[in-house]
Each structure stands twice: as structure tokens, then as C-alpha cells.
Amino acid sequence: MKTIIVIPARLASSRLPRKILADIHGHSMLWHVYQRCLQAKKIAEVHVATDSEEIMQEVASWQGKAWLTDPNCASGTERIVSLLDKLSSDIIVNVQGDQPLIEPSVIDALVNVFECTTPLPDIVTPGCQIYDDSIFDPNVVKIVKRHDGYALYFSRHPVPYVRDEMQTDWMKKTAFWGHVGIYGYLRKTLEDYPNLPPSLLEEMEKLEQLRFLQAGKTIFTFETTHHALSVDTPVDLEKVRQMLNHS
């Protein structure tokens, strides 16, 4: 199965304007994401899908592949779907443009799930166990899973709710799982996207994967110890700069 990566890269950002082009040791954040994606062994091609001519020029400056998409696309997935007729692949991996520390090995592990799982899941995505109070951080998306690893729900709220315990003791009672924000899609799953009904859950939580779940699509989650820090705030950006400075 041919697998490619598409990095949705929207220039506007409410919490950290123009973060996708933020400088990290002489290169844009998007450059760091792109270079890490190129290191994945199971990926045939890496593309950027953007709403910005400025980002198109940025990607062209390092001879990368980029596509200009409608600025009205409501999500990264919608941006990728708009390009499907230009992309030749069986599996498309969506890597967020604000994850400059993404590990290539996690991308390869995601592809490996498709290669080794029967029947094929519609979507594959990683999760890592949470061991601190970030379970209460709405920027850290939590996963509730079935026994076989398939997702039951994603939420910005800490789930599950441990009714009979103080919140400080919740992690003593159950494992909490955080979502690592990359997705692998079967091509057919993305082809079906325009026909999926609108999802109130997606609208309330601002999580696009809930549209697929509510429509009955399967999302398989696999465990990783890697937590890819997403850059949502100036504090996150400074953390990434420090971590890459010491890598």
C-alpha cells in the first residue's frame, strides 16, 4: 500500500498568530515538521496543503511539495479531502503543522498498523498514557478506548470521570490516554468524508475525529510513549526551541 503524508498548514491561528512560520533556530516550524516527516521509512511522499501563498513560497524555498487550497476549508481533514484527485496513495497520513518534534518512528508505527490489521480500520491514530495533571488541560485531547484498542470517544474534558474519588487521586484508579495528533486514513475513508452528516459532537468539542466516530467509522488507537508537543501558545514555542537546542 502506498502511503503519503499531507501536512495541513493554515497561516491564521487565534492563539499564536502565524505560528506555522515561527522561527526555530533559523528555520520555520513547518520546515522542522516537513524534515521529520521525510525521515519516516514507510512514507513515499510528503506534501503540504495550505491556504497561503506565503506558505507556498516557504515550501518552495526548500524544494518541497505544496498545494494551495480553499481558505474556507474548516479543518485539516477537509483541506486534504479537497486535494484527493491530485494525490495518488492508498493511505494518507495527516501530520499537524504545529508538531515540530514529531517522531518519524511513530509515523512508521502508524503505517505498520494498517499493514498488520485485518479488517482494515478506517482511521489509525496514536495515543500515549498521561501521568500528570495535563488530563485537565483542554489542549490535551483524551481518548476513551475499547478493550481491543478502538476508540470510543475523544474529549478535551478529562475522561473517564472518576465519580467517587478526589481529582488528585484519579490516576491511581485508571489510566488516562492522551491523543498524539496524527491520523492515518484509508483513501476510501476520506472519499466518504463529504457524505458524512454534520456532527454536533465535533462542533462542541472542536475535534474533527468525532465526525467520523459519530458516523460509525472505526478509529484504531495504538500505544506510544512519544508525546508530540503541539505548539499552541508562546510558552509551547519556547519549550520547543529549548528542546531542539539540546537535541
Phi and psi in degrees as GROMACS dihedral restraints (atoms count N, CA, C in turn):
[ dihedral_restraints ]
;  ai    aj    ak    al  type     phi  dphi    fc
    3     4     5     6     1   -78.6    20    10
    4     5     6     7     1   132.3    20    10
    6     7     8     9     1  -124.7    20    10
    7     8     9    10     1   132.8    20    10
    9    10    11    12     1  -125.9    20    10
   10    11    12    13     1   162.3    20    10
   12    13    14    15     1  -108.6    20    10
   13    14    15    16     1   138.1    20    10
   15    16    17    18     1  -122.8    20    10
   16    17    18    19     1   127.5    20    10
   18    19    20    21     1  -104.6    20    10
   19    20    21    22     1   105.3    20    10
   21    22    23    24     1   -67.9    20    10
   22    23    24    25     1   132.1    20    10
   24    25    26    27     1  -137.1    20    10
   25    26    27    28     1    92.9    20    10
   27    28    29    30     1   -93.7    20    10
   28    29    30    31     1   132.3    20    10
   30    31    32    33     1   -72.5    20    10
   31    32    33    34     1   -40.4    20    10
   33    34    35    36     1   -74.3    20    10
   34    35    36    37     1   143.4    20    10
   36    37    38    39     1  -154.2    20    10
   37    38    39    40     1   126.9    20    10
   39    40    41    42     1   -71.0    20    10
   40    41    42    43     1   -38.8    20    10
   42    43    44    45     1   -85.0    20    10
   43    44    45    46     1   -32.1    20    10
   45    46    47    48     1  -142.2    20    10
   46    47    48    49     1    89.3    20    10
   48    49    50    51     1   -54.7    20    10
   49    50    51    52     1   135.2    20    10
   51    52    53    54     1    58.9    20    10
   52    53    54    55     1    29.4    20    10
   54    55    56    57     1   -61.8    20    10
   55    56    57    58     1   -29.2    20    10
   57    58    59    60     1   -63.0    20    10
   58    59    60    61     1   -24.2    20    10
   60    61    62    63     1  -106.1    20    10
   61    62    63    64     1     9.5    20    10
   63    64    65    66     1   -58.3    20    10
   64    65    66    67     1   139.7    20    10
   66    67    68    69     1   -77.3    20    10
   67    68    69    70     1   129.5    20    10
   69    70    71    72     1  -130.4    20    10
   70    71    72    73     1    99.8    20    10
   72    73    74    75     1    54.5    20    10
   73    74    75    76     1    46.6    20    10
   75    76    77    78     1    90.0    20    10
   76    77    78    79     1    -2.7    20    10
   78    79    80    81     1  -132.2    20    10
   79    80    81    82     1   156.0    20    10
   81    82    83    84     1   -70.4    20    10
   82    83    84    85     1   157.3    20    10
   84    85    86    87     1   -58.1    20    10
   85    86    87    88     1   -40.0    20    10
   87    88    89    90     1   -61.1    20    10
   88    89    90    91     1   -38.3    20    10
   90    91    92    93     1   -59.0    20    10
   91    92    93    94     1   -44.4    20    10
   93    94    95    96     1   -62.6    20    10
   94    95    96    97     1   -42.1    20    10
   96    97    98    99     1   -61.4    20    10
   97    98    99   100     1   -47.6    20    10
   99   100   101   102     1   -60.5    20    10
  100   101   102   103     1   -44.4    20    10
  102   103   104   105     1   -64.7    20    10
  103   104   105   106     1   -38.1    20    10
  105   106   107   108     1   -68.0    20    10
  106   107   108   109     1   -37.2    20    10
  108   109   110   111     1   -63.7    20    10
  109   110   111   112     1   -37.5    20    10
  111   112   113   114     1   -63.1    20    10
  112   113   114   115     1   -22.5    20    10
  114   115   116   117     1   -80.3    20    10
  115   116   117   118     1   -12.9    20    10
  117   118   119   120     1   -67.1    20    10
  118   119   120   121     1   131.8    20    10
  120   121   122   123     1   -79.1    20    10
  121   122   123   124     1   -23.4    20    10
  123   124   125   126     1   -99.0    20    10
  124   125   126   127     1    13.8    20    10
  126   127   128   129     1  -108.8    20    10
  127   128   129   130     1   130.7    20    10
  129   130   131   132     1   -84.7    20    10
  130   131   132   133     1   -37.5    20    10
  132   133   134   135     1  -148.4    20    10
  133   134   135   136     1   156.2    20    10
  135   136   137   138     1  -126.1    20    10
  136   137   138   139     1   129.8    20    10
  138   139   140   141     1  -126.7    20    10
  139   140   141   142     1   157.0    20    10
  141   142   143   144     1  -116.8    20    10
  142   143   144   145     1   135.6    20    10
  144   145   146   147     1  -116.1    20    10
  145   146   147   148     1   117.5    20    10
  147   148   149   150     1  -135.9    20    10
  148   149   150   151     1   163.8    20    10
  150   151   152   153     1  -105.8    20    10
  151   152   153   154     1    10.0    20    10
  153   154   155   156     1  -128.8    20    10
  154   155   156   157     1   129.2    20    10
  156   157   158   159     1   -63.5    20    10
  157   158   159   160     1   -32.6    20    10
  159   160   161   162     1   -63.8    20    10
  160   161   162   163     1   -40.9    20    10
  162   163   164   165     1   -69.8    20    10
  163   164   165   166     1   -37.4    20    10
  165   166   167   168     1   -55.6    20    10
  166   167   168   169     1   -44.9    20    10
  168   169   170   171     1   -67.0    20    10
  169   170   171   172     1   -38.0    20    10
  171   172   173   174     1   -61.0    20    10
  172   173   174   175     1   -47.5    20    10
  174   175   176   177     1   -66.0    20    10
  175   176   177   178     1   -39.0    20    10
  177   178   179   180     1   -62.6    20    10
  178   179   180   181     1   -29.7    20    10
  180   181   182   183     1   -66.0    20    10
  181   182   183   184     1   -21.7    20    10
  183   184   185   186     1  -113.5    20    10
  184   185   186   187     1    21.0    20    10
  186   187   188   189     1    60.8    20    10
  187   188   189   190     1    33.7    20    10
  189   190   191   192     1   -86.2    20    10
  190   191   192   193     1   174.1    20    10
  192   193   194   195     1  -103.8    20    10
  193   194   195   196     1   126.0    20    10
  195   196   197   198     1  -140.6    20    10
  196   197   198   199     1   150.6    20    10
  198   199   200   201     1  -126.8    20    10
  199   200   201   202     1   138.1    20    10
  201   202   203   204     1   -90.4    20    10
  202   203   204   205     1   127.0    20    10
  204   205   206   207     1  -120.5    20    10
  205   206   207   208     1   169.6    20    10
  207   208   209   210     1   -61.9    20    10
  208   209   210   211     1   127.1    20    10
  210   211   212   213     1   -64.9    20    10
  211   212   213   214     1   -13.6    20    10
  213   214   215   216     1   -87.3    20    10
  214   215   216   217     1     0.7    20    10
  216   217   218   219     1   -57.4    20    10
  217   218   219   220     1   131.7    20    10
  219   220   221   222     1   -83.8    20    10
  220   221   222   223     1   -15.1    20    10
  222   223   224   225     1  -154.8    20    10
  223   224   225   226     1   168.1    20    10
  225   226   227   228     1   -61.9    20    10
  226   227   228   229     1   -39.4    20    10
  228   229   230   231     1   -62.6    20    10
  229   230   231   232     1   -44.2    20    10
  231   232   233   234     1   -61.8    20    10
  232   233   234   235     1   -35.3    20    10
  234   235   236   237     1   -65.0    20    10
  235   236   237   238     1   -40.8    20    10
  237   238   239   240     1   -68.2    20    10
  238   239   240   241     1   -43.3    20    10
  240   241   242   243     1   -57.6    20    10
  241   242   243   244     1   -36.6    20    10
  243   244   245   246     1   -65.7    20    10
  244   245   246   247     1   -14.5    20    10
  246   247   248   249     1  -105.1    20    10
  247   248   249   250     1     1.1    20    10
  249   250   251   252     1   -54.0    20    10
  250   251   252   253     1   -38.1    20    10
  252   253   254   255     1   -70.0    20    10
  253   254   255   256     1   -10.1    20    10
  255   256   257   258     1  -101.5    20    10
  256   257   258   259     1    -6.5    20    10
  258   259   260   261     1  -112.4    20    10
  259   260   261   262     1   129.8    20    10
  261   262   263   264     1  -108.0    20    10
  262   263   264   265     1   105.9    20    10
  264   265   266   267     1  -169.9    20    10
  265   266   267   268     1   160.2    20    10
  267   268   269   270     1   -92.1    20    10
  268   269   270   271     1   -33.9    20    10
  270   271   272   273     1  -128.1    20    10
  271   272   273   274     1   137.4    20    10
  273   274   275   276     1  -121.6    20    10
  274   275   276   277     1   125.1    20    10
  276   277   278   279     1  -102.1    20    10
  277   278   279   280     1   125.5    20    10
  279   280   281   282     1   -96.3    20    10
  280   281   282   283     1   110.7    20    10
  282   283   284   285     1  -108.0    20    10
  283   284   285   286     1   128.8    20    10
  285   286   287   288     1   -69.0    20    10
  286   287   288   289     1   140.7    20    10
  288   289   290   291     1   -74.0    20    10
  289   290   291   292     1    -4.7    20    10
  291   292   293   294     1  -109.4    20    10
  292   293   294   295     1    26.9    20    10
  294   295   296   297     1  -120.9    20    10
  295   296   297   298     1    70.5    20    10
  297   298   299   300     1   -70.4    20    10
  298   299   300   301     1    -5.4    20    10
  300   301   302   303     1  -107.6    20    10
  301   302   303   304     1    13.5    20    10
  303   304   305   306     1   -59.3    20    10
  304   305   306   307     1   136.4    20    10
  306   307   308   309     1   -89.4    20    10
  307   308   309   310     1   126.1    20    10
  309   310   311   312     1   -56.1    20    10
  310   311   312   313     1   -32.2    20    10
  312   313   314   315     1   -65.1    20    10
  313   314   315   316     1   -30.6    20    10
  315   316   317   318     1   -70.0    20    10
  316   317   318   319     1   -39.0    20    10
  318   319   320   321     1   -61.4    20    10
  319   320   321   322     1   -44.6    20    10
  321   322   323   324     1   -64.1    20    10
  322   323   324   325     1   -37.5    20    10
  324   325   326   327     1   -64.3    20    10
  325   326   327   328     1   -37.1    20    10
  327   328   329   330     1   -62.0    20    10
  328   329   330   331     1   -46.4    20    10
  330   331   332   333     1   -63.5    20    10
  331   332   333   334     1   -37.6    20    10
  333   334   335   336     1   -61.0    20    10
  334   335   336   337     1   -33.5    20    10
  336   337   338   339     1   -60.1    20    10
  337   338   339   340     1   -45.7    20    10
  339   340   341   342     1   -60.9    20    10
  340   341   342   343     1   -38.6    20    10
  342   343   344   345     1   -70.6    20    10
  343   344   345   346     1   -23.3    20    10
  345   346   347   348     1  -115.4    20    10
  346   347   348   349     1     1.2    20    10
  348   349   350   351     1  -110.5    20    10
  349   350   351   352     1   131.6    20    10
  351   352   353   354     1  -133.5    20    10
  352   353   354   355     1   130.1    20    10
  354   355   356   357     1   -68.9    20    10
  355   356   357   358     1   162.0    20    10
  357   358   359   360     1   -66.6    20    10
  358   359   360   361     1   133.0    20    10
  360   361   362   363     1   -71.5    20    10
  361   362   363   364     1   158.1    20    10
  363   364   365   366     1   -71.6    20    10
  364   365   366   367     1   -37.4    20    10
  366   367   368   369     1  -140.5    20    10
  367   368   369   370     1   145.7    20    10
  369   370   371   372     1  -127.6    20    10
  370   371   372   373     1   137.9    20    10
  372   373   374   375     1  -151.9    20    10
  373   374   375   376     1   147.3    20    10
  375   376   377   378     1   -90.6    20    10
  376   377   378   379     1   160.2    20    10
  378   379   380   381     1  -143.5    20    10
  379   380   381   382     1   151.2    20    10
  381   382   383   384     1  -128.0    20    10
  382   383   384   385     1   148.6    20    10
  384   385   386   387     1   -71.1    20    10
  385   386   387   388     1   141.2    20    10
  387   388   389   390     1   -99.6    20    10
  388   389   390   391     1   131.6    20    10
  390   391   392   393     1  -119.1    20    10
  391   392   393   394     1     7.0    20    10
  393   394   395   396     1  -136.4    20    10
  394   395   396   397     1  -173.0    20    10
  396   397   398   399     1   -75.9    20    10
  397   398   399   400     1     9.4    20    10
  399   400   401   402     1   -67.5    20    10
  400   401   402   403     1    -8.2    20    10
  402   403   404   405     1   -60.9    20    10
  403   404   405   406     1   -20.3    20    10
  405   406   407   408     1   -96.5    20    10
  406   407   408   409     1     1.4    20    10
  408   409   410   411     1   -87.7    20    10
  409   410   411   412     1   118.5    20    10
  411   412   413   414     1   -66.2    20    10
  412   413   414   415     1   -16.4    20    10
  414   415   416   417     1   -77.8    20    10
  415   416   417   418     1   -14.4    20    10
  417   418   419   420     1   -98.2    20    10
  418   419   420   421     1   110.0    20    10
  420   421   422   423     1   -81.8    20    10
  421   422   423   424     1   129.3    20    10
  423   424   425   426     1   -96.6    20    10
  424   425   426   427     1   148.6    20    10
  426   427   428   429     1  -116.7    20    10
  427   428   429   430     1   135.7    20    10
  429   430   431   432     1  -110.1    20    10
  430   431   432   433     1   128.3    20    10
  432   433   434   435     1  -118.6    20    10
  433   434   435   436     1   154.1    20    10
  435   436   437   438     1   -73.8    20    10
  436   437   438   439     1   170.9    20    10
  438   439   440   441     1   -61.5    20    10
  439   440   441   442     1   -29.5    20    10
  441   442   443   444     1   -91.3    20    10
  442   443   444   445     1     7.9    20    10
  444   445   446   447     1    96.4    20    10
  445   446   447   448     1   -11.6    20    10
  447   448   449   450     1   -73.7    20    10
  448   449   450   451     1   143.7    20    10
  450   451   452   453     1   -75.2    20    10
  451   452   453   454     1   135.8    20    10
  453   454   455   456     1   -92.9    20    10
  454   455   456   457     1   -37.5    20    10
  456   457   458   459     1  -165.4    20    10
  457   458   459   460     1   153.6    20    10
  459   460   461   462     1  -122.2    20    10
  460   461   462   463     1   142.6    20    10
  462   463   464   465     1  -153.0    20    10
  463   464   465   466     1   151.1    20    10
  465   466   467   468     1   -81.6    20    10
  466   467   468   469     1   -17.5    20    10
  468   469   470   471     1   -82.0    20    10
  469   470   471   472     1   151.3    20    10
  471   472   473   474     1   -66.7    20    10
  472   473   474   475     1   114.1    20    10
  474   475   476   477     1  -130.2    20    10
  475   476   477   478     1   142.0    20    10
  477   478   479   480     1   -74.9    20    10
  478   479   480   481     1   159.1    20    10
  480   481   482   483     1   -85.4    20    10
  481   482   483   484     1   124.8    20    10
  483   484   485   486     1   -95.8    20    10
  484   485   486   487     1    98.1    20    10
  486   487   488   489     1   -62.9    20    10
  487   488   489   490     1   -42.9    20    10
  489   490   491   492     1   -98.7    20    10
  490   491   492   493     1    18.9    20    10
  492   493   494   495     1  -130.5    20    10
  493   494   495   496     1   153.5    20    10
  495   496   497   498     1   -65.3    20    10
  496   497   498   499     1   146.8    20    10
  498   499   500   501     1   -58.0    20    10
  499   500   501   502     1   -31.8    20    10
  501   502   503   504     1   -65.7    20    10
  502   503   504   505     1   -16.4    20    10
  504   505   506   507     1  -106.2    20    10
  505   506   507   508     1     2.8    20    10
  507   508   509   510     1   -58.4    20    10
  508   509   510   511     1   -42.3    20    10
  510   511   512   513     1   -71.5    20    10
  511   512   513   514     1   -10.5    20    10
  513   514   515   516     1   -80.1    20    10
  514   515   516   517     1   -16.9    20    10
  516   517   518   519     1  -100.7    20    10
  517   518   519   520     1   -26.8    20    10
  519   520   521   522     1  -157.1    20    10
  520   521   522   523     1   161.6    20    10
  522   523   524   525     1   -86.8    20    10
  523   524   525   526     1   136.5    20    10
  525   526   527   528     1  -108.7    20    10
  526   527   528   529     1   139.0    20    10
  528   529   530   531     1  -119.2    20    10
  529   530   531   532     1   130.8    20    10
  531   532   533   534     1  -102.0    20    10
  532   533   534   535     1   143.7    20    10
  534   535   536   537     1   -82.7    20    10
  535   536   537   538     1   130.3    20    10
  537   538   539   540     1   -93.9    20    10
  538   539   540   541     1   115.2    20    10
  540   541   542   543     1   -74.5    20    10
  541   542   543   544     1    55.6    20    10
  543   544   545   546     1  -124.5    20    10
  544   545   546   547     1   150.2    20    10
  546   547   548   549     1  -133.0    20    10
  547   548   549   550     1   141.4    20    10
  549   550   551   552     1  -110.7    20    10
  550   551   552   553     1   129.2    20    10
  552   553   554   555     1  -117.3    20    10
  553   554   555   556     1   136.3    20    10
  555   556   557   558     1   -64.3    20    10
  556   557   558   559     1   143.6    20    10
  558   559   560   561     1   -55.4    20    10
  559   560   561   562     1   -41.4    20    10
  561   562   563   564     1   -60.5    20    10
  562   563   564   565     1   -34.1    20    10
  564   565   566   567     1   -62.1    20    10
  565   566   567   568     1   -42.3    20    10
  567   568   569   570     1   -72.9    20    10
  568   569   570   571     1   -33.3    20    10
  570   571   572   573     1   -63.5    20    10
  571   572   573   574     1   -31.4    20    10
  573   574   575   576     1   -78.6    20    10
  574   575   576   577     1   -15.5    20    10
  576   577   578   579     1   -53.0    20    10
  577   578   579   580     1   -46.0    20    10
  579   580   581   582     1   -61.7    20    10
  580   581   582   583     1   -19.7    20    10
  582   583   584   585     1   -95.3    20    10
  583   584   585   586     1    -2.7    20    10
  585   586   587   588     1   -73.3    20    10
  586   587   588   589     1   139.3    20    10
  588   589   590   591     1   -68.0    20    10
  589   590   591   592     1   151.9    20    10
  591   592   593   594     1   -56.4    20    10
  592   593   594   595     1   147.1    20    10
  594   595   596   597     1  -117.6    20    10
  595   596   597   598     1   118.2    20    10
  597   598   599   600     1   -65.9    20    10
  598   599   600   601     1   -33.8    20    10
  600   601   602   603     1   -62.3    20    10
  601   602   603   604     1   -44.9    20    10
  603   604   605   606     1   -59.5    20    10
  604   605   606   607     1   -43.5    20    10
  606   607   608   609     1   -65.7    20    10
  607   608   609   610     1   -40.4    20    10
  609   610   611   612     1   -71.8    20    10
  610   611   612   613     1   -44.6    20    10
  612   613   614   615     1   -88.4    20    10
  613   614   615   616     1   -15.2    20    10
  615   616   617   618     1    58.1    20    10
  616   617   618   619     1    47.9    20    10
  618   619   620   621     1  -130.7    20    10
  619   620   621   622     1   111.1    20    10
  621   622   623   624     1   -68.1    20    10
  622   623   624   625     1   -23.7    20    10
  624   625   626   627     1   -65.9    20    10
  625   626   627   628     1   -20.5    20    10
  627   628   629   630     1   -70.3    20    10
  628   629   630   631     1   -25.2    20    10
  630   631   632   633     1   -62.6    20    10
  631   632   633   634     1   -42.5    20    10
  633   634   635   636     1   -66.4    20    10
  634   635   636   637     1   -45.9    20    10
  636   637   638   639     1   -61.6    20    10
  637   638   639   640     1   -45.7    20    10
  639   640   641   642     1   -65.8    20    10
  640   641   642   643     1   -25.9    20    10
  642   643   644   645     1   -86.6    20    10
  643   644   645   646     1    -1.1    20    10
  645   646   647   648     1    96.0    20    10
  646   647   648   649     1     7.0    20    10
  648   649   650   651     1   -74.8    20    10
  649   650   651   652     1   151.7    20    10
  651   652   653   654     1   -96.9    20    10
  652   653   654   655     1   137.0    20    10
  654   655   656   657     1  -124.3    20    10
  655   656   657   658     1   110.1    20    10
  657   658   659   660     1   -88.8    20    10
  658   659   660   661     1   132.3    20    10
  660   661   662   663     1  -111.8    20    10
  661   662   663   664     1   133.7    20    10
  663   664   665   666     1  -117.0    20    10
  664   665   666   667     1   154.3    20    10
  666   667   668   669     1   -85.9    20    10
  667   668   669   670     1   139.3    20    10
  669   670   671   672     1  -139.6    20    10
  670   671   672   673     1   154.8    20    10
  672   673   674   675     1   -94.2    20    10
  673   674   675   676     1    -3.0    20    10
  675   676   677   678     1   -89.2    20    10
  676   677   678   679     1   125.9    20    10
  678   679   680   681     1  -110.1    20    10
  679   680   681   682     1   108.2    20    10
  681   682   683   684     1   -81.2    20    10
  682   683   684   685     1   108.2    20    10
  684   685   686   687     1   -65.0    20    10
  685   686   687   688     1   121.5    20    10
  687   688   689   690     1   -89.0    20    10
  688   689   690   691     1   137.0    20    10
  690   691   692   693     1   -89.0    20    10
  691   692   693   694     1   104.5    20    10
  693   694   695   696     1  -112.5    20    10
  694   695   696   697     1   -21.0    20    10
  696   697   698   699     1  -137.8    20    10
  697   698   699   700     1   165.5    20    10
  699   700   701   702     1   -58.4    20    10
  700   701   702   703     1   -32.7    20    10
  702   703   704   705     1   -64.3    20    10
  703   704   705   706     1   -43.1    20    10
  705   706   707   708     1   -60.5    20    10
  706   707   708   709     1   -42.6    20    10
  708   709   710   711     1   -61.4    20    10
  709   710   711   712     1   -41.6    20    10
  711   712   713   714     1   -67.8    20    10
  712   713   714   715     1   -36.4    20    10
  714   715   716   717     1   -59.7    20    10
  715   716   717   718     1   -45.5    20    10
  717   718   719   720     1   -63.1    20    10
  718   719   720   721     1   -42.8    20    10
  720   721   722   723     1   -58.9    20    10
  721   722   723   724     1   -43.2    20    10
  723   724   725   726     1   -67.3    20    10
  724   725   726   727     1   -41.0    20    10
  726   727   728   729     1   -67.1    20    10
  727   728   729   730     1   -40.9    20    10
  729   730   731   732     1   -72.6    20    10
  730   731   732   733     1   -26.2    20    10
  732   733   734   735     1   -67.9    20    10
  733   734   735   736     1   -25.0    20    10
  735   736   737   738     1  -108.0    20    10
  736   737   738   739     1     7.2    20    10
